[in-house]
Amino acid sequence: MVRGRFRRTTRKVAITVAEHPHAQLVRKGYEAFSRGDMDTLRSLTASDATHHVPGNHPLSGDFKGVDTILDYYRRMFEETNGSMQVELRNVFVDGRGHAISVHHFTAERGGKRLEEDGGIVFRIVGDKATDLDECVEDIDKSNEFWS
């Protein structure tokens, strides 16, 4: 029998986990939105997509079609004089065409400031978002800000 000493070594191994394509799509969309990159947003959104915005204010409702959705985004930037910022906090996927984003939103408008958490439930078909259901932390606060 051979007896020997074994030396324990610690090696750091980098593990790369591939992110689900639907999470990648959502992240890419948030990055484009933050830059005001409407061309990239158009490429990620189905032509007949709908973005549902909660509340009871001039910017709430159902925005149908990619052109209408992008006009809504432009209007948000205009209404806030470019002060609007969205920080993506997390993305969850189910692998069956749904993704949920969680974000933090800040903006100033007409002497008012809005700072709240929110999220969007995405329906994704292929490599395009087809339906976006937005949710906000405080709907009354959101209504007051956008009214």
C-alpha positions as CSV (number, residue, x, y, z in Angstrom):
1,M,0.0,0.0,0.0
2,V,1.3,3.4,-0.9
3,R,0.8,6.2,1.5
4,G,1.1,9.7,0.5
5,R,0.1,13.2,1.3
6,F,-2.6,14.9,-0.6
7,R,-2.5,18.6,-1.0
8,R,-5.7,20.4,-1.0
9,T,-5.9,23.3,-3.5
10,T,-8.6,25.8,-4.0
11,R,-9.3,26.9,-7.5
12,K,-11.7,29.6,-8.5
13,V,-13.8,28.5,-11.5
14,A,-15.8,31.0,-13.4
15,I,-19.2,29.6,-14.2
16,T,-21.1,31.3,-17.0
17,V,-24.8,30.7,-17.0
18,A,-26.5,31.5,-20.2
19,E,-29.5,33.8,-19.6
20,H,-32.8,32.7,-21.1
21,P,-33.5,34.4,-24.5
22,H,-36.7,36.0,-23.1
23,A,-34.8,37.6,-20.2
24,Q,-32.2,38.8,-22.7
25,L,-34.9,40.4,-24.9
26,V,-36.3,42.2,-21.8
27,R,-32.9,43.5,-20.7
28,K,-32.1,44.7,-24.2
29,G,-35.4,46.5,-24.3
30,Y,-34.8,48.3,-21.0
31,E,-31.3,49.3,-22.2
32,A,-32.7,50.7,-25.4
33,F,-35.5,52.5,-23.6
34,S,-33.0,54.1,-21.2
35,R,-31.0,55.4,-24.2
36,G,-34.2,56.5,-26.1
37,D,-33.2,54.0,-28.8
38,M,-36.6,53.7,-30.6
39,D,-35.1,51.7,-33.5
40,T,-33.9,48.9,-31.2
41,L,-37.3,49.0,-29.3
42,R,-39.1,48.6,-32.7
43,S,-36.9,45.6,-33.5
44,L,-37.9,43.9,-30.2
45,T,-41.6,44.6,-30.5
46,A,-44.2,42.9,-32.7
47,S,-45.9,45.2,-35.1
48,D,-49.3,44.4,-33.6
49,A,-48.2,44.5,-29.9
50,T,-50.2,46.2,-27.2
51,H,-48.8,48.0,-24.1
52,H,-51.4,48.2,-21.3
53,V,-50.7,51.2,-19.0
54,P,-52.7,51.2,-15.7
55,G,-54.3,54.2,-14.2
56,N,-56.7,57.0,-14.9
57,H,-54.6,59.8,-16.5
58,P,-53.8,61.1,-20.0
59,L,-51.0,58.5,-20.5
60,S,-52.9,55.5,-19.3
61,G,-54.7,53.0,-21.5
62,D,-54.0,50.5,-24.2
63,F,-51.4,51.4,-26.8
64,K,-51.9,49.2,-29.8
65,G,-49.3,48.7,-32.5
66,V,-45.6,49.3,-32.4
67,D,-45.9,52.9,-33.7
68,T,-48.5,53.8,-31.1
69,I,-46.3,52.3,-28.4
70,L,-43.2,54.1,-29.5
71,D,-45.2,57.4,-29.6
72,Y,-46.3,56.7,-26.0
73,Y,-42.6,56.3,-25.0
74,R,-41.6,59.5,-26.8
75,R,-44.4,61.3,-25.0
76,M,-43.2,60.0,-21.6
77,F,-39.7,61.4,-22.3
78,E,-41.2,64.7,-23.5
79,E,-43.6,65.1,-20.6
80,T,-40.7,64.6,-18.1
81,N,-38.2,66.8,-20.0
82,G,-35.9,63.8,-20.2
83,S,-35.7,63.4,-16.4
84,M,-37.4,60.0,-16.6
85,Q,-35.1,57.1,-15.5
86,V,-35.8,53.5,-15.3
87,E,-33.5,51.1,-13.5
88,L,-34.1,47.4,-14.2
89,R,-33.8,45.4,-11.0
90,N,-34.7,41.9,-12.1
91,V,-36.2,39.7,-14.8
92,F,-38.1,36.4,-14.3
93,V,-39.1,34.0,-17.0
94,D,-41.3,30.9,-17.2
95,G,-39.8,29.4,-20.4
96,R,-43.3,29.4,-22.0
97,G,-43.4,32.9,-23.4
98,H,-43.8,35.0,-20.3
99,A,-41.3,37.3,-18.6
100,I,-41.8,39.7,-15.7
101,S,-39.5,42.7,-15.1
102,V,-39.1,44.6,-11.9
103,H,-37.8,48.1,-12.1
104,H,-37.4,51.4,-10.2
105,F,-38.8,54.5,-11.9
106,T,-38.0,58.2,-11.2
107,A,-39.2,61.3,-13.1
108,E,-40.0,64.9,-12.6
109,R,-42.9,66.8,-14.3
110,G,-44.5,70.1,-13.6
111,G,-42.9,70.5,-10.2
112,K,-43.8,67.0,-9.1
113,R,-41.5,64.0,-8.6
114,L,-42.4,60.4,-8.9
115,E,-40.2,57.7,-7.5
116,E,-41.6,54.2,-7.3
117,D,-41.1,50.5,-8.1
118,G,-43.0,48.8,-10.9
119,G,-42.9,46.0,-13.3
120,I,-44.1,44.7,-16.7
121,V,-45.5,41.3,-17.5
122,F,-44.4,40.5,-21.1
123,R,-45.9,38.0,-23.5
124,I,-43.2,37.0,-26.0
125,V,-43.6,35.1,-29.2
126,G,-40.5,34.1,-31.0
127,D,-38.1,37.0,-30.5
128,K,-40.7,39.8,-30.1
129,A,-42.7,41.2,-27.3
130,T,-46.4,41.0,-28.2
131,D,-48.1,42.1,-25.0
132,L,-46.9,44.3,-22.2
133,D,-49.0,44.7,-19.0
134,E,-47.5,47.4,-16.9
135,C,-47.9,47.4,-13.1
136,V,-47.1,50.3,-10.7
137,E,-46.5,50.4,-6.9
138,D,-49.0,53.1,-6.2
139,I,-51.6,53.8,-8.8
140,D,-53.0,56.9,-7.1
141,K,-49.5,58.4,-6.9
142,S,-49.0,57.6,-10.6
143,N,-52.4,59.1,-11.6
144,E,-51.5,62.3,-9.7
145,F,-48.1,62.6,-11.3
146,W,-49.3,62.1,-14.9
147,S,-52.5,64.1,-14.6
